[in-house]
Amino acid sequence: MPRKKRQLILTQPVREGLKTFKVRLDARTVITLASKKALEFWKEKYPNAVVIG
């Protein structure tokens, strides 16, 4: 009998007192960042990156 594949859902651990925001790099990729310096790094690689939350 074939086994059913499970969908993998990745979540980040909750950290107290840390302000994070989400950035959409492309149509399929959303990442969570904690600093503006990290955003600058990702903007170099993905110029169309947009802050969504």
All heavy atoms as atom14 arrays in JSON, in Angstrom:
{
  "sequence": "MPRKKRQLILTQPVREGLKTFKVRLDARTVITLASKKALEFWKEKYPNAVVIG",
  "atom14_mask": [
    [1, 1, 1, 1, 1, 1, 1, 1, 0, 0, 0, 0, 0, 0],
    [1, 1, 1, 1, 1, 1, 1, 0, 0, 0, 0, 0, 0, 0],
    [1, 1, 1, 1, 1, 1, 1, 1, 1, 1, 1, 0, 0, 0],
    [1, 1, 1, 1, 1, 1, 1, 1, 1, 0, 0, 0, 0, 0],
    [1, 1, 1, 1, 1, 1, 1, 1, 1, 0, 0, 0, 0, 0],
    [1, 1, 1, 1, 1, 1, 1, 1, 1, 1, 1, 0, 0, 0],
    [1, 1, 1, 1, 1, 1, 1, 1, 1, 0, 0, 0, 0, 0],
    [1, 1, 1, 1, 1, 1, 1, 1, 0, 0, 0, 0, 0, 0],
    [1, 1, 1, 1, 1, 1, 1, 1, 0, 0, 0, 0, 0, 0],
    [1, 1, 1, 1, 1, 1, 1, 1, 0, 0, 0, 0, 0, 0],
    [1, 1, 1, 1, 1, 1, 1, 0, 0, 0, 0, 0, 0, 0],
    [1, 1, 1, 1, 1, 1, 1, 1, 1, 0, 0, 0, 0, 0],
    [1, 1, 1, 1, 1, 1, 1, 0, 0, 0, 0, 0, 0, 0],
    [1, 1, 1, 1, 1, 1, 1, 0, 0, 0, 0, 0, 0, 0],
    [1, 1, 1, 1, 1, 1, 1, 1, 1, 1, 1, 0, 0, 0],
    [1, 1, 1, 1, 1, 1, 1, 1, 1, 0, 0, 0, 0, 0],
    [1, 1, 1, 1, 0, 0, 0, 0, 0, 0, 0, 0, 0, 0],
    [1, 1, 1, 1, 1, 1, 1, 1, 0, 0, 0, 0, 0, 0],
    [1, 1, 1, 1, 1, 1, 1, 1, 1, 0, 0, 0, 0, 0],
    [1, 1, 1, 1, 1, 1, 1, 0, 0, 0, 0, 0, 0, 0],
    [1, 1, 1, 1, 1, 1, 1, 1, 1, 1, 1, 0, 0, 0],
    [1, 1, 1, 1, 1, 1, 1, 1, 1, 0, 0, 0, 0, 0],
    [1, 1, 1, 1, 1, 1, 1, 0, 0, 0, 0, 0, 0, 0],
    [1, 1, 1, 1, 1, 1, 1, 1, 1, 1, 1, 0, 0, 0],
    [1, 1, 1, 1, 1, 1, 1, 1, 0, 0, 0, 0, 0, 0],
    [1, 1, 1, 1, 1, 1, 1, 1, 0, 0, 0, 0, 0, 0],
    [1, 1, 1, 1, 1, 0, 0, 0, 0, 0, 0, 0, 0, 0],
    [1, 1, 1, 1, 1, 1, 1, 1, 1, 1, 1, 0, 0, 0],
    [1, 1, 1, 1, 1, 1, 1, 0, 0, 0, 0, 0, 0, 0],
    [1, 1, 1, 1, 1, 1, 1, 0, 0, 0, 0, 0, 0, 0],
    [1, 1, 1, 1, 1, 1, 1, 1, 0, 0, 0, 0, 0, 0],
    [1, 1, 1, 1, 1, 1, 1, 0, 0, 0, 0, 0, 0, 0],
    [1, 1, 1, 1, 1, 1, 1, 1, 0, 0, 0, 0, 0, 0],
    [1, 1, 1, 1, 1, 0, 0, 0, 0, 0, 0, 0, 0, 0],
    [1, 1, 1, 1, 1, 1, 0, 0, 0, 0, 0, 0, 0, 0],
    [1, 1, 1, 1, 1, 1, 1, 1, 1, 0, 0, 0, 0, 0],
    [1, 1, 1, 1, 1, 1, 1, 1, 1, 0, 0, 0, 0, 0],
    [1, 1, 1, 1, 1, 0, 0, 0, 0, 0, 0, 0, 0, 0],
    [1, 1, 1, 1, 1, 1, 1, 1, 0, 0, 0, 0, 0, 0],
    [1, 1, 1, 1, 1, 1, 1, 1, 1, 0, 0, 0, 0, 0],
    [1, 1, 1, 1, 1, 1, 1, 1, 1, 1, 1, 0, 0, 0],
    [1, 1, 1, 1, 1, 1, 1, 1, 1, 1, 1, 1, 1, 1],
    [1, 1, 1, 1, 1, 1, 1, 1, 1, 0, 0, 0, 0, 0],
    [1, 1, 1, 1, 1, 1, 1, 1, 1, 0, 0, 0, 0, 0],
    [1, 1, 1, 1, 1, 1, 1, 1, 1, 0, 0, 0, 0, 0],
    [1, 1, 1, 1, 1, 1, 1, 1, 1, 1, 1, 1, 0, 0],
    [1, 1, 1, 1, 1, 1, 1, 0, 0, 0, 0, 0, 0, 0],
    [1, 1, 1, 1, 1, 1, 1, 1, 0, 0, 0, 0, 0, 0],
    [1, 1, 1, 1, 1, 0, 0, 0, 0, 0, 0, 0, 0, 0],
    [1, 1, 1, 1, 1, 1, 1, 0, 0, 0, 0, 0, 0, 0],
    [1, 1, 1, 1, 1, 1, 1, 0, 0, 0, 0, 0, 0, 0],
    [1, 1, 1, 1, 1, 1, 1, 1, 0, 0, 0, 0, 0, 0],
    [1, 1, 1, 1, 0, 0, 0, 0, 0, 0, 0, 0, 0, 0]
  ],
  "atom14_positions": [
    [[0.85, -1.17, 0.0], [0.0, 0.0, 0.0], [0.9, 1.25, 0.0], [1.8, 1.36, 0.85], [-0.87, -0.01, 1.26], [-1.99, 1.0, 1.19], [-2.95, 1.11, 2.71], [-3.73, -0.46, 2.8], [0.0, 0.0, 0.0], [0.0, 0.0, 0.0], [0.0, 0.0, 0.0], [0.0, 0.0, 0.0], [0.0, 0.0, 0.0], [0.0, 0.0, 0.0]],
    [[0.7, 2.19, -0.94], [1.56, 3.37, -0.97], [1.29, 4.29, 0.22], [0.17, 4.39, 0.71], [1.18, 4.07, -2.27], [-0.11, 3.49, -2.69], [-0.24, 2.15, -2.03], [0.0, 0.0, 0.0], [0.0, 0.0, 0.0], [0.0, 0.0, 0.0], [0.0, 0.0, 0.0], [0.0, 0.0, 0.0], [0.0, 0.0, 0.0], [0.0, 0.0, 0.0]],
    [[2.36, 4.91, 0.67], [2.23, 5.85, 1.79], [1.84, 7.23, 1.28], [2.24, 7.64, 0.2], [3.54, 5.95, 2.54], [3.88, 4.66, 3.23], [5.11, 4.83, 4.06], [5.43, 3.55, 4.67], [6.42, 3.36, 5.48], [7.22, 4.36, 5.78], [6.66, 2.19, 5.99], [0.0, 0.0, 0.0], [0.0, 0.0, 0.0], [0.0, 0.0, 0.0]],
    [[1.1, 7.93, 2.09], [0.65, 9.27, 1.74], [1.74, 10.28, 2.14], [2.29, 10.21, 3.22], [-0.64, 9.58, 2.5], [-1.35, 10.8, 2.05], [-2.67, 10.92, 2.79], [-3.46, 12.07, 2.27], [-4.74, 12.2, 2.95], [0.0, 0.0, 0.0], [0.0, 0.0, 0.0], [0.0, 0.0, 0.0], [0.0, 0.0, 0.0], [0.0, 0.0, 0.0]],
    [[2.06, 11.21, 1.22], [3.05, 12.23, 1.52], [2.44, 13.29, 2.42], [1.3, 13.68, 2.25], [3.53, 12.9, 0.24], [4.43, 12.06, -0.58], [5.0, 12.86, -1.73], [5.97, 12.05, -2.52], [6.51, 12.82, -3.64], [0.0, 0.0, 0.0], [0.0, 0.0, 0.0], [0.0, 0.0, 0.0], [0.0, 0.0, 0.0], [0.0, 0.0, 0.0]],
    [[3.22, 13.76, 3.37], [2.77, 14.82, 4.26], [3.37, 16.14, 3.79], [4.52, 16.2, 3.36], [3.21, 14.57, 5.69], [2.49, 13.42, 6.31], [2.85, 13.33, 7.76], [2.06, 12.29, 8.39], [2.12, 12.02, 9.66], [2.93, 12.69, 10.44], [1.37, 11.08, 10.17], [0.0, 0.0, 0.0], [0.0, 0.0, 0.0], [0.0, 0.0, 0.0]],
    [[2.59, 17.2, 3.89], [3.08, 18.51, 3.52], [3.92, 19.09, 4.65], [3.5, 19.08, 5.81], [1.91, 19.44, 3.22], [2.33, 20.78, 2.71], [1.15, 21.67, 2.4], [0.03, 21.34, 2.74], [1.4, 22.77, 1.76], [0.0, 0.0, 0.0], [0.0, 0.0, 0.0], [0.0, 0.0, 0.0], [0.0, 0.0, 0.0], [0.0, 0.0, 0.0]],
    [[5.09, 19.58, 4.33], [5.99, 20.15, 5.32], [5.69, 21.63, 5.49], [5.68, 22.39, 4.53], [7.44, 19.98, 4.87], [8.51, 20.53, 5.79], [8.49, 19.8, 7.12], [9.86, 20.4, 5.14], [0.0, 0.0, 0.0], [0.0, 0.0, 0.0], [0.0, 0.0, 0.0], [0.0, 0.0, 0.0], [0.0, 0.0, 0.0], [0.0, 0.0, 0.0]],
    [[5.42, 22.04, 6.72], [5.15, 23.44, 7.03], [6.22, 23.93, 7.98], [6.37, 23.41, 9.08], [3.75, 23.62, 7.65], [2.68, 23.13, 6.68], [3.52, 25.07, 8.04], [1.29, 23.11, 7.27], [0.0, 0.0, 0.0], [0.0, 0.0, 0.0], [0.0, 0.0, 0.0], [0.0, 0.0, 0.0], [0.0, 0.0, 0.0], [0.0, 0.0, 0.0]],
    [[6.99, 24.92, 7.53], [8.07, 25.45, 8.34], [7.58, 26.69, 9.07], [7.01, 27.59, 8.48], [9.26, 25.82, 7.47], [9.89, 24.68, 6.69], [10.98, 25.21, 5.78], [10.46, 23.64, 7.62], [0.0, 0.0, 0.0], [0.0, 0.0, 0.0], [0.0, 0.0, 0.0], [0.0, 0.0, 0.0], [0.0, 0.0, 0.0], [0.0, 0.0, 0.0]],
    [[7.81, 26.74, 10.37], [7.44, 27.91, 11.15], [8.64, 28.34, 11.97], [9.52, 27.54, 12.28], [6.27, 27.62, 12.1], [6.64, 26.56, 12.98], [5.03, 27.24, 11.34], [0.0, 0.0, 0.0], [0.0, 0.0, 0.0], [0.0, 0.0, 0.0], [0.0, 0.0, 0.0], [0.0, 0.0, 0.0], [0.0, 0.0, 0.0], [0.0, 0.0, 0.0]],
    [[8.65, 29.63, 12.32], [9.74, 30.14, 13.12], [9.39, 30.05, 14.59], [8.22, 30.22, 14.95], [10.01, 31.6, 12.78], [10.85, 31.76, 11.56], [11.63, 33.06, 11.65], [11.06, 34.07, 11.94], [12.91, 32.98, 11.38], [0.0, 0.0, 0.0], [0.0, 0.0, 0.0], [0.0, 0.0, 0.0], [0.0, 0.0, 0.0], [0.0, 0.0, 0.0]],
    [[10.38, 29.82, 15.45], [10.1, 29.84, 16.89], [9.74, 31.26, 17.33], [10.26, 32.23, 16.79], [11.41, 29.37, 17.52], [12.44, 29.61, 16.48], [11.75, 29.51, 15.16], [0.0, 0.0, 0.0], [0.0, 0.0, 0.0], [0.0, 0.0, 0.0], [0.0, 0.0, 0.0], [0.0, 0.0, 0.0], [0.0, 0.0, 0.0], [0.0, 0.0, 0.0]],
    [[8.89, 31.35, 18.31], [8.46, 32.65, 18.81], [9.51, 33.16, 19.79], [9.89, 32.48, 20.74], [7.09, 32.53, 19.53], [6.69, 33.86, 20.13], [6.05, 32.02, 18.56], [0.0, 0.0, 0.0], [0.0, 0.0, 0.0], [0.0, 0.0, 0.0], [0.0, 0.0, 0.0], [0.0, 0.0, 0.0], [0.0, 0.0, 0.0], [0.0, 0.0, 0.0]],
    [[10.01, 34.37, 19.54], [10.99, 34.99, 20.43], [10.34, 36.21, 21.08], [9.8, 37.06, 20.39], [12.22, 35.44, 19.65], [13.0, 34.31, 19.07], [14.32, 34.83, 18.58], [14.71, 34.15, 17.36], [15.65, 34.59, 16.56], [16.29, 35.71, 16.81], [15.95, 33.91, 15.48], [0.0, 0.0, 0.0], [0.0, 0.0, 0.0], [0.0, 0.0, 0.0]],
    [[10.42, 36.27, 22.37], [9.81, 37.36, 23.12], [10.63, 38.64, 22.96], [11.86, 38.59, 23.0], [9.71, 36.99, 24.6], [8.79, 35.82, 24.86], [7.35, 36.09, 24.47], [6.89, 37.23, 24.64], [6.7, 35.16, 23.98], [0.0, 0.0, 0.0], [0.0, 0.0, 0.0], [0.0, 0.0, 0.0], [0.0, 0.0, 0.0], [0.0, 0.0, 0.0]],
    [[9.95, 39.77, 22.78], [10.61, 41.06, 22.73], [11.35, 41.37, 21.45], [12.11, 42.32, 21.39], [0.0, 0.0, 0.0], [0.0, 0.0, 0.0], [0.0, 0.0, 0.0], [0.0, 0.0, 0.0], [0.0, 0.0, 0.0], [0.0, 0.0, 0.0], [0.0, 0.0, 0.0], [0.0, 0.0, 0.0], [0.0, 0.0, 0.0], [0.0, 0.0, 0.0]],
    [[11.15, 40.6, 20.4], [11.84, 40.82, 19.14], [10.84, 41.25, 18.08], [9.88, 40.55, 17.81], [12.55, 39.53, 18.7], [13.39, 39.63, 17.44], [14.57, 40.56, 17.68], [13.92, 38.26, 17.07], [0.0, 0.0, 0.0], [0.0, 0.0, 0.0], [0.0, 0.0, 0.0], [0.0, 0.0, 0.0], [0.0, 0.0, 0.0], [0.0, 0.0, 0.0]],
    [[11.04, 42.43, 17.52], [10.16, 42.93, 16.46], [10.61, 42.36, 15.13], [11.77, 42.52, 14.74], [10.23, 44.46, 16.39], [9.45, 45.14, 17.46], [8.0, 45.07, 17.12], [7.26, 46.23, 17.74], [5.89, 46.26, 17.41], [0.0, 0.0, 0.0], [0.0, 0.0, 0.0], [0.0, 0.0, 0.0], [0.0, 0.0, 0.0], [0.0, 0.0, 0.0]],
    [[9.74, 41.68, 14.45], [10.07, 41.11, 13.16], [9.1, 41.64, 12.12], [8.02, 42.11, 12.43], [9.99, 39.57, 13.19], [8.69, 39.18, 13.53], [10.99, 38.99, 14.17], [0.0, 0.0, 0.0], [0.0, 0.0, 0.0], [0.0, 0.0, 0.0], [0.0, 0.0, 0.0], [0.0, 0.0, 0.0], [0.0, 0.0, 0.0], [0.0, 0.0, 0.0]],
    [[9.5, 41.52, 10.86], [8.62, 41.89, 9.77], [8.86, 40.93, 8.61], [9.94, 40.36, 8.48], [8.81, 43.35, 9.35], [10.24, 43.73, 9.06], [10.72, 43.72, 7.76], [11.09, 44.12, 10.07], [12.01, 44.08, 7.49], [12.39, 44.49, 9.81], [12.86, 44.47, 8.51], [0.0, 0.0, 0.0], [0.0, 0.0, 0.0], [0.0, 0.0, 0.0]],
    [[7.83, 40.75, 7.79], [7.9, 39.81, 6.69], [8.23, 40.55, 5.4], [7.77, 41.66, 5.17], [6.59, 39.06, 6.54], [6.34, 38.11, 7.67], [5.15, 37.25, 7.41], [4.97, 36.29, 8.59], [3.93, 35.32, 8.31], [0.0, 0.0, 0.0], [0.0, 0.0, 0.0], [0.0, 0.0, 0.0], [0.0, 0.0, 0.0], [0.0, 0.0, 0.0]],
    [[9.02, 39.88, 4.56], [9.45, 40.44, 3.29], [9.18, 39.42, 2.2], [9.55, 38.25, 2.33], [10.95, 40.8, 3.32], [11.41, 41.31, 1.97], [11.24, 41.8, 4.4], [0.0, 0.0, 0.0], [0.0, 0.0, 0.0], [0.0, 0.0, 0.0], [0.0, 0.0, 0.0], [0.0, 0.0, 0.0], [0.0, 0.0, 0.0], [0.0, 0.0, 0.0]],
    [[8.51, 39.86, 1.12], [8.28, 38.98, -0.03], [9.42, 39.21, -1.02], [9.57, 40.3, -1.56], [6.95, 39.28, -0.68], [6.68, 38.39, -1.89], [5.31, 38.58, -2.46], [4.26, 38.26, -1.5], [3.85, 37.02, -1.24], [4.39, 36.0, -1.85], [2.89, 36.83, -0.37], [0.0, 0.0, 0.0], [0.0, 0.0, 0.0], [0.0, 0.0, 0.0]],
    [[10.24, 38.17, -1.24], [11.37, 38.28, -2.14], [10.95, 38.12, -3.59], [11.4, 38.85, -4.46], [12.43, 37.22, -1.8], [13.04, 37.32, -0.4], [14.04, 36.2, -0.2], [13.68, 38.66, -0.18], [0.0, 0.0, 0.0], [0.0, 0.0, 0.0], [0.0, 0.0, 0.0], [0.0, 0.0, 0.0], [0.0, 0.0, 0.0], [0.0, 0.0, 0.0]],
    [[10.11, 37.13, -3.84], [9.57, 36.91, -5.17], [8.16, 36.33, -5.01], [7.62, 36.35, -3.91], [10.48, 36.02, -6.02], [10.78, 34.68, -5.37], [9.98, 34.22, -4.53], [11.8, 34.08, -5.7], [0.0, 0.0, 0.0], [0.0, 0.0, 0.0], [0.0, 0.0, 0.0], [0.0, 0.0, 0.0], [0.0, 0.0, 0.0], [0.0, 0.0, 0.0]],
    [[7.59, 35.85, -6.08], [6.2, 35.39, -6.03], [5.98, 34.22, -5.08], [4.89, 34.06, -4.54], [5.74, 35.0, -7.44], [0.0, 0.0, 0.0], [0.0, 0.0, 0.0], [0.0, 0.0, 0.0], [0.0, 0.0, 0.0], [0.0, 0.0, 0.0], [0.0, 0.0, 0.0], [0.0, 0.0, 0.0], [0.0, 0.0, 0.0], [0.0, 0.0, 0.0]],
    [[7.02, 33.43, -4.82], [6.86, 32.23, -4.0], [7.55, 32.29, -2.64], [7.32, 31.44, -1.8], [7.42, 31.03, -4.75], [6.66, 30.71, -6.0], [7.33, 29.65, -6.82], [7.9, 28.59, -6.02], [8.39, 27.48, -6.53], [8.41, 27.29, -7.82], [8.89, 26.56, -5.75], [0.0, 0.0, 0.0], [0.0, 0.0, 0.0], [0.0, 0.0, 0.0]],
    [[8.41, 33.27, -2.42], [9.27, 33.27, -1.24], [8.96, 34.43, -0.3], [9.01, 35.59, -0.71], [10.75, 33.35, -1.66], [11.0, 32.36, -2.65], [11.66, 33.15, -0.47], [0.0, 0.0, 0.0], [0.0, 0.0, 0.0], [0.0, 0.0, 0.0], [0.0, 0.0, 0.0], [0.0, 0.0, 0.0], [0.0, 0.0, 0.0], [0.0, 0.0, 0.0]],
    [[8.66, 34.11, 0.95], [8.45, 35.1, 2.0], [9.39, 34.75, 3.15], [9.44, 33.61, 3.59], [6.98, 35.1, 2.5], [6.81, 36.06, 3.66], [6.03, 35.44, 1.37], [0.0, 0.0, 0.0], [0.0, 0.0, 0.0], [0.0, 0.0, 0.0], [0.0, 0.0, 0.0], [0.0, 0.0, 0.0], [0.0, 0.0, 0.0], [0.0, 0.0, 0.0]],
    [[10.14, 35.75, 3.62], [11.05, 35.53, 4.74], [10.71, 36.5, 5.87], [10.06, 37.51, 5.66], [12.53, 35.69, 4.32], [12.8, 37.11, 3.81], [12.92, 34.65, 3.3], [14.27, 37.38, 3.57], [0.0, 0.0, 0.0], [0.0, 0.0, 0.0], [0.0, 0.0, 0.0], [0.0, 0.0, 0.0], [0.0, 0.0, 0.0], [0.0, 0.0, 0.0]],
    [[11.18, 36.18, 7.07], [10.97, 37.02, 8.24], [12.31, 37.58, 8.67], [13.27, 36.84, 8.87], [10.35, 36.2, 9.39], [9.15, 35.6, 8.94], [10.05, 37.08, 10.58], [0.0, 0.0, 0.0], [0.0, 0.0, 0.0], [0.0, 0.0, 0.0], [0.0, 0.0, 0.0], [0.0, 0.0, 0.0], [0.0, 0.0, 0.0], [0.0, 0.0, 0.0]],
    [[12.37, 38.9, 8.82], [13.61, 39.57, 9.2], [13.42, 40.32, 10.51], [12.3, 40.7, 10.86], [14.03, 40.56, 8.12], [14.29, 39.98, 6.73], [14.62, 41.09, 5.76], [15.4, 38.96, 6.77], [0.0, 0.0, 0.0], [0.0, 0.0, 0.0], [0.0, 0.0, 0.0], [0.0, 0.0, 0.0], [0.0, 0.0, 0.0], [0.0, 0.0, 0.0]],
    [[14.52, 40.57, 11.21], [14.45, 41.24, 12.5], [15.12, 42.6, 12.48], [15.0, 43.35, 13.43], [15.08, 40.37, 13.57], [0.0, 0.0, 0.0], [0.0, 0.0, 0.0], [0.0, 0.0, 0.0], [0.0, 0.0, 0.0], [0.0, 0.0, 0.0], [0.0, 0.0, 0.0], [0.0, 0.0, 0.0], [0.0, 0.0, 0.0], [0.0, 0.0, 0.0]],
    [[15.84, 42.94, 11.38], [16.54, 44.22, 11.38], [16.54, 44.83, 9.98], [16.4, 44.13, 8.98], [17.99, 44.04, 11.84], [18.72, 43.32, 10.87], [0.0, 0.0, 0.0], [0.0, 0.0, 0.0], [0.0, 0.0, 0.0], [0.0, 0.0, 0.0], [0.0, 0.0, 0.0], [0.0, 0.0, 0.0], [0.0, 0.0, 0.0], [0.0, 0.0, 0.0]],
    [[16.71, 46.15, 9.94], [16.78, 46.86, 8.67], [18.08, 46.53, 7.94], [18.13, 46.57, 6.72], [16.68, 48.37, 8.9], [15.36, 48.81, 9.44], [14.28, 48.66, 8.4], [12.96, 49.17, 8.96], [11.88, 49.02, 8.01], [0.0, 0.0, 0.0], [0.0, 0.0, 0.0], [0.0, 0.0, 0.0], [0.0, 0.0, 0.0], [0.0, 0.0, 0.0]],
    [[19.12, 46.2, 8.69], [20.39, 45.83, 8.07], [20.23, 44.54, 7.25], [20.78, 44.42, 6.16], [21.46, 45.66, 9.14], [22.84, 45.48, 8.59], [23.88, 45.51, 9.69], [25.25, 45.41, 9.08], [26.3, 45.48, 10.07], [0.0, 0.0, 0.0], [0.0, 0.0, 0.0], [0.0, 0.0, 0.0], [0.0, 0.0, 0.0], [0.0, 0.0, 0.0]],
    [[19.47, 43.61, 7.78], [19.21, 42.37, 7.06], [18.39, 42.66, 5.8], [18.59, 42.03, 4.76], [18.47, 41.38, 7.95], [0.0, 0.0, 0.0], [0.0, 0.0, 0.0], [0.0, 0.0, 0.0], [0.0, 0.0, 0.0], [0.0, 0.0, 0.0], [0.0, 0.0, 0.0], [0.0, 0.0, 0.0], [0.0, 0.0, 0.0], [0.0, 0.0, 0.0]],
    [[17.47, 43.62, 5.88], [16.67, 43.99, 4.72], [17.56, 44.56, 3.62], [17.37, 44.23, 2.44], [15.6, 44.99, 5.11], [14.71, 45.5, 3.98], [13.95, 44.35, 3.33], [13.75, 46.56, 4.49], [0.0, 0.0, 0.0], [0.0, 0.0, 0.0], [0.0, 0.0, 0.0], [0.0, 0.0, 0.0], [0.0, 0.0, 0.0], [0.0, 0.0, 0.0]],
    [[18.52, 45.37, 3.98], [19.46, 45.92, 3.0], [20.22, 44.8, 2.29], [20.43, 44.86, 1.08], [20.44, 46.87, 3.68], [19.8, 48.13, 4.19], [20.76, 48.95, 5.04], [21.97, 48.63, 5.08], [20.28, 49.91, 5.66], [0.0, 0.0, 0.0], [0.0, 0.0, 0.0], [0.0, 0.0, 0.0], [0.0, 0.0, 0.0], [0.0, 0.0, 0.0]],
    [[20.63, 43.79, 3.04], [21.34, 42.65, 2.46], [20.48, 41.94, 1.42], [20.93, 41.63, 0.31], [21.76, 41.69, 3.57], [22.26, 40.37, 3.07], [23.55, 40.25, 2.6], [21.44, 39.25, 3.06], [24.03, 39.04, 2.13], [21.91, 38.03, 2.6], [23.21, 37.92, 2.14], [0.0, 0.0, 0.0], [0.0, 0.0, 0.0], [0.0, 0.0, 0.0]],
    [[19.21, 41.68, 1.78], [18.32, 40.96, 0.86], [17.92, 41.82, -0.33], [17.68, 41.3, -1.42], [17.1, 40.45, 1.6], [17.43, 39.25, 2.43], [17.63, 39.22, 3.77], [17.64, 37.91, 1.97], [17.94, 37.95, 4.17], [17.96, 37.13, 3.08], [17.59, 37.32, 0.73], [18.23, 35.77, 2.98], [17.86, 35.96, 0.62], [18.18, 35.21, 1.74]],
    [[17.85, 43.13, -0.16], [17.53, 44.03, -1.27], [18.61, 44.0, -2.34], [18.33, 44.22, -3.51], [17.35, 45.46, -0.77], [15.99, 45.76, -0.23], [15.03, 45.94, -1.37], [13.9, 46.84, -0.94], [12.96, 47.06, -2.04], [0.0, 0.0, 0.0], [0.0, 0.0, 0.0], [0.0, 0.0, 0.0], [0.0, 0.0, 0.0], [0.0, 0.0, 0.0]],
    [[19.86, 43.75, -1.95], [20.94, 43.63, -2.93], [20.73, 42.42, -3.83], [20.92, 42.49, -5.03], [22.28, 43.51, -2.23], [22.74, 44.77, -1.56], [24.06, 44.59, -0.82], [24.72, 43.53, -1.01], [24.41, 45.49, -0.06], [0.0, 0.0, 0.0], [0.0, 0.0, 0.0], [0.0, 0.0, 0.0], [0.0, 0.0, 0.0], [0.0, 0.0, 0.0]],
    [[20.3, 41.31, -3.23], [20.1, 40.08, -4.0], [18.76, 40.05, -4.74], [18.65, 39.48, -5.82], [20.2, 38.87, -3.07], [21.57, 38.68, -2.5], [21.65, 37.42, -1.69], [23.02, 37.28, -1.12], [23.66, 36.04, -1.44], [0.0, 0.0, 0.0], [0.0, 0.0, 0.0], [0.0, 0.0, 0.0], [0.0, 0.0, 0.0], [0.0, 0.0, 0.0]],
    [[17.74, 40.65, -4.12], [16.4, 40.68, -4.69], [15.92, 42.14, -4.72], [15.29, 42.6, -3.78], [15.43, 39.84, -3.85], [15.72, 38.37, -3.87], [16.59, 37.81, -2.93], [15.14, 37.54, -4.81], [16.86, 36.45, -2.94], [15.41, 36.19, -4.83], [16.28, 35.65, -3.89], [16.54, 34.31, -3.91], [0.0, 0.0, 0.0], [0.0, 0.0, 0.0]],
    [[16.18, 42.86, -5.8], [15.82, 44.28, -5.86], [14.31, 44.52, -5.79], [13.87, 45.6, -5.41], [16.37, 44.76, -7.2], [17.22, 43.68, -7.73], [16.94, 42.44, -6.95], [0.0, 0.0, 0.0], [0.0, 0.0, 0.0], [0.0, 0.0, 0.0], [0.0, 0.0, 0.0], [0.0, 0.0, 0.0], [0.0, 0.0, 0.0], [0.0, 0.0, 0.0]],
    [[13.49, 43.54, -6.12], [12.05, 43.69, -6.1], [11.42, 43.27, -4.77], [10.2, 43.11, -4.69], [11.4, 42.89, -7.24], [11.82, 43.41, -8.59], [12.13, 44.59, -8.73], [11.86, 42.55, -9.59], [0.0, 0.0, 0.0], [0.0, 0.0, 0.0], [0.0, 0.0, 0.0], [0.0, 0.0, 0.0], [0.0, 0.0, 0.0], [0.0, 0.0, 0.0]],
    [[12.22, 43.09, -3.74], [11.71, 42.67, -2.44], [10.78, 43.74, -1.86], [11.05, 44.93, -1.99], [12.86, 42.41, -1.48], [0.0, 0.0, 0.0], [0.0, 0.0, 0.0], [0.0, 0.0, 0.0], [0.0, 0.0, 0.0], [0.0, 0.0, 0.0], [0.0, 0.0, 0.0], [0.0, 0.0, 0.0], [0.0, 0.0, 0.0], [0.0, 0.0, 0.0]],
    [[9.67, 43.28, -1.23], [8.67, 44.18, -0.7], [8.36, 43.79, 0.74], [8.15, 42.61, 1.03], [7.37, 44.1, -1.54], [6.3, 44.99, -0.96], [7.65, 44.44, -2.98], [0.0, 0.0, 0.0], [0.0, 0.0, 0.0], [0.0, 0.0, 0.0], [0.0, 0.0, 0.0], [0.0, 0.0, 0.0], [0.0, 0.0, 0.0], [0.0, 0.0, 0.0]],
    [[8.31, 44.78, 1.65], [7.91, 44.53, 3.03], [6.4, 44.37, 3.06], [5.67, 45.25, 2.59], [8.35, 45.68, 3.95], [7.86, 45.45, 5.38], [9.86, 45.84, 3.92], [0.0, 0.0, 0.0], [0.0, 0.0, 0.0], [0.0, 0.0, 0.0], [0.0, 0.0, 0.0], [0.0, 0.0, 0.0], [0.0, 0.0, 0.0], [0.0, 0.0, 0.0]],
    [[5.9, 43.24, 3.62], [4.45, 42.98, 3.63], [3.87, 42.98, 5.02], [2.65, 42.95, 5.17], [4.12, 41.66, 2.91], [4.84, 40.49, 3.55], [4.45, 41.75, 1.44], [4.41, 39.15, 3.02], [0.0, 0.0, 0.0], [0.0, 0.0, 0.0], [0.0, 0.0, 0.0], [0.0, 0.0, 0.0], [0.0, 0.0, 0.0], [0.0, 0.0, 0.0]],
    [[4.67, 42.96, 6.07], [4.07, 42.95, 7.4], [5.06, 43.01, 8.5], [6.21, 42.88, 8.37], [0.0, 0.0, 0.0], [0.0, 0.0, 0.0], [0.0, 0.0, 0.0], [0.0, 0.0, 0.0], [0.0, 0.0, 0.0], [0.0, 0.0, 0.0], [0.0, 0.0, 0.0], [0.0, 0.0, 0.0], [0.0, 0.0, 0.0], [0.0, 0.0, 0.0]]
  ]
}
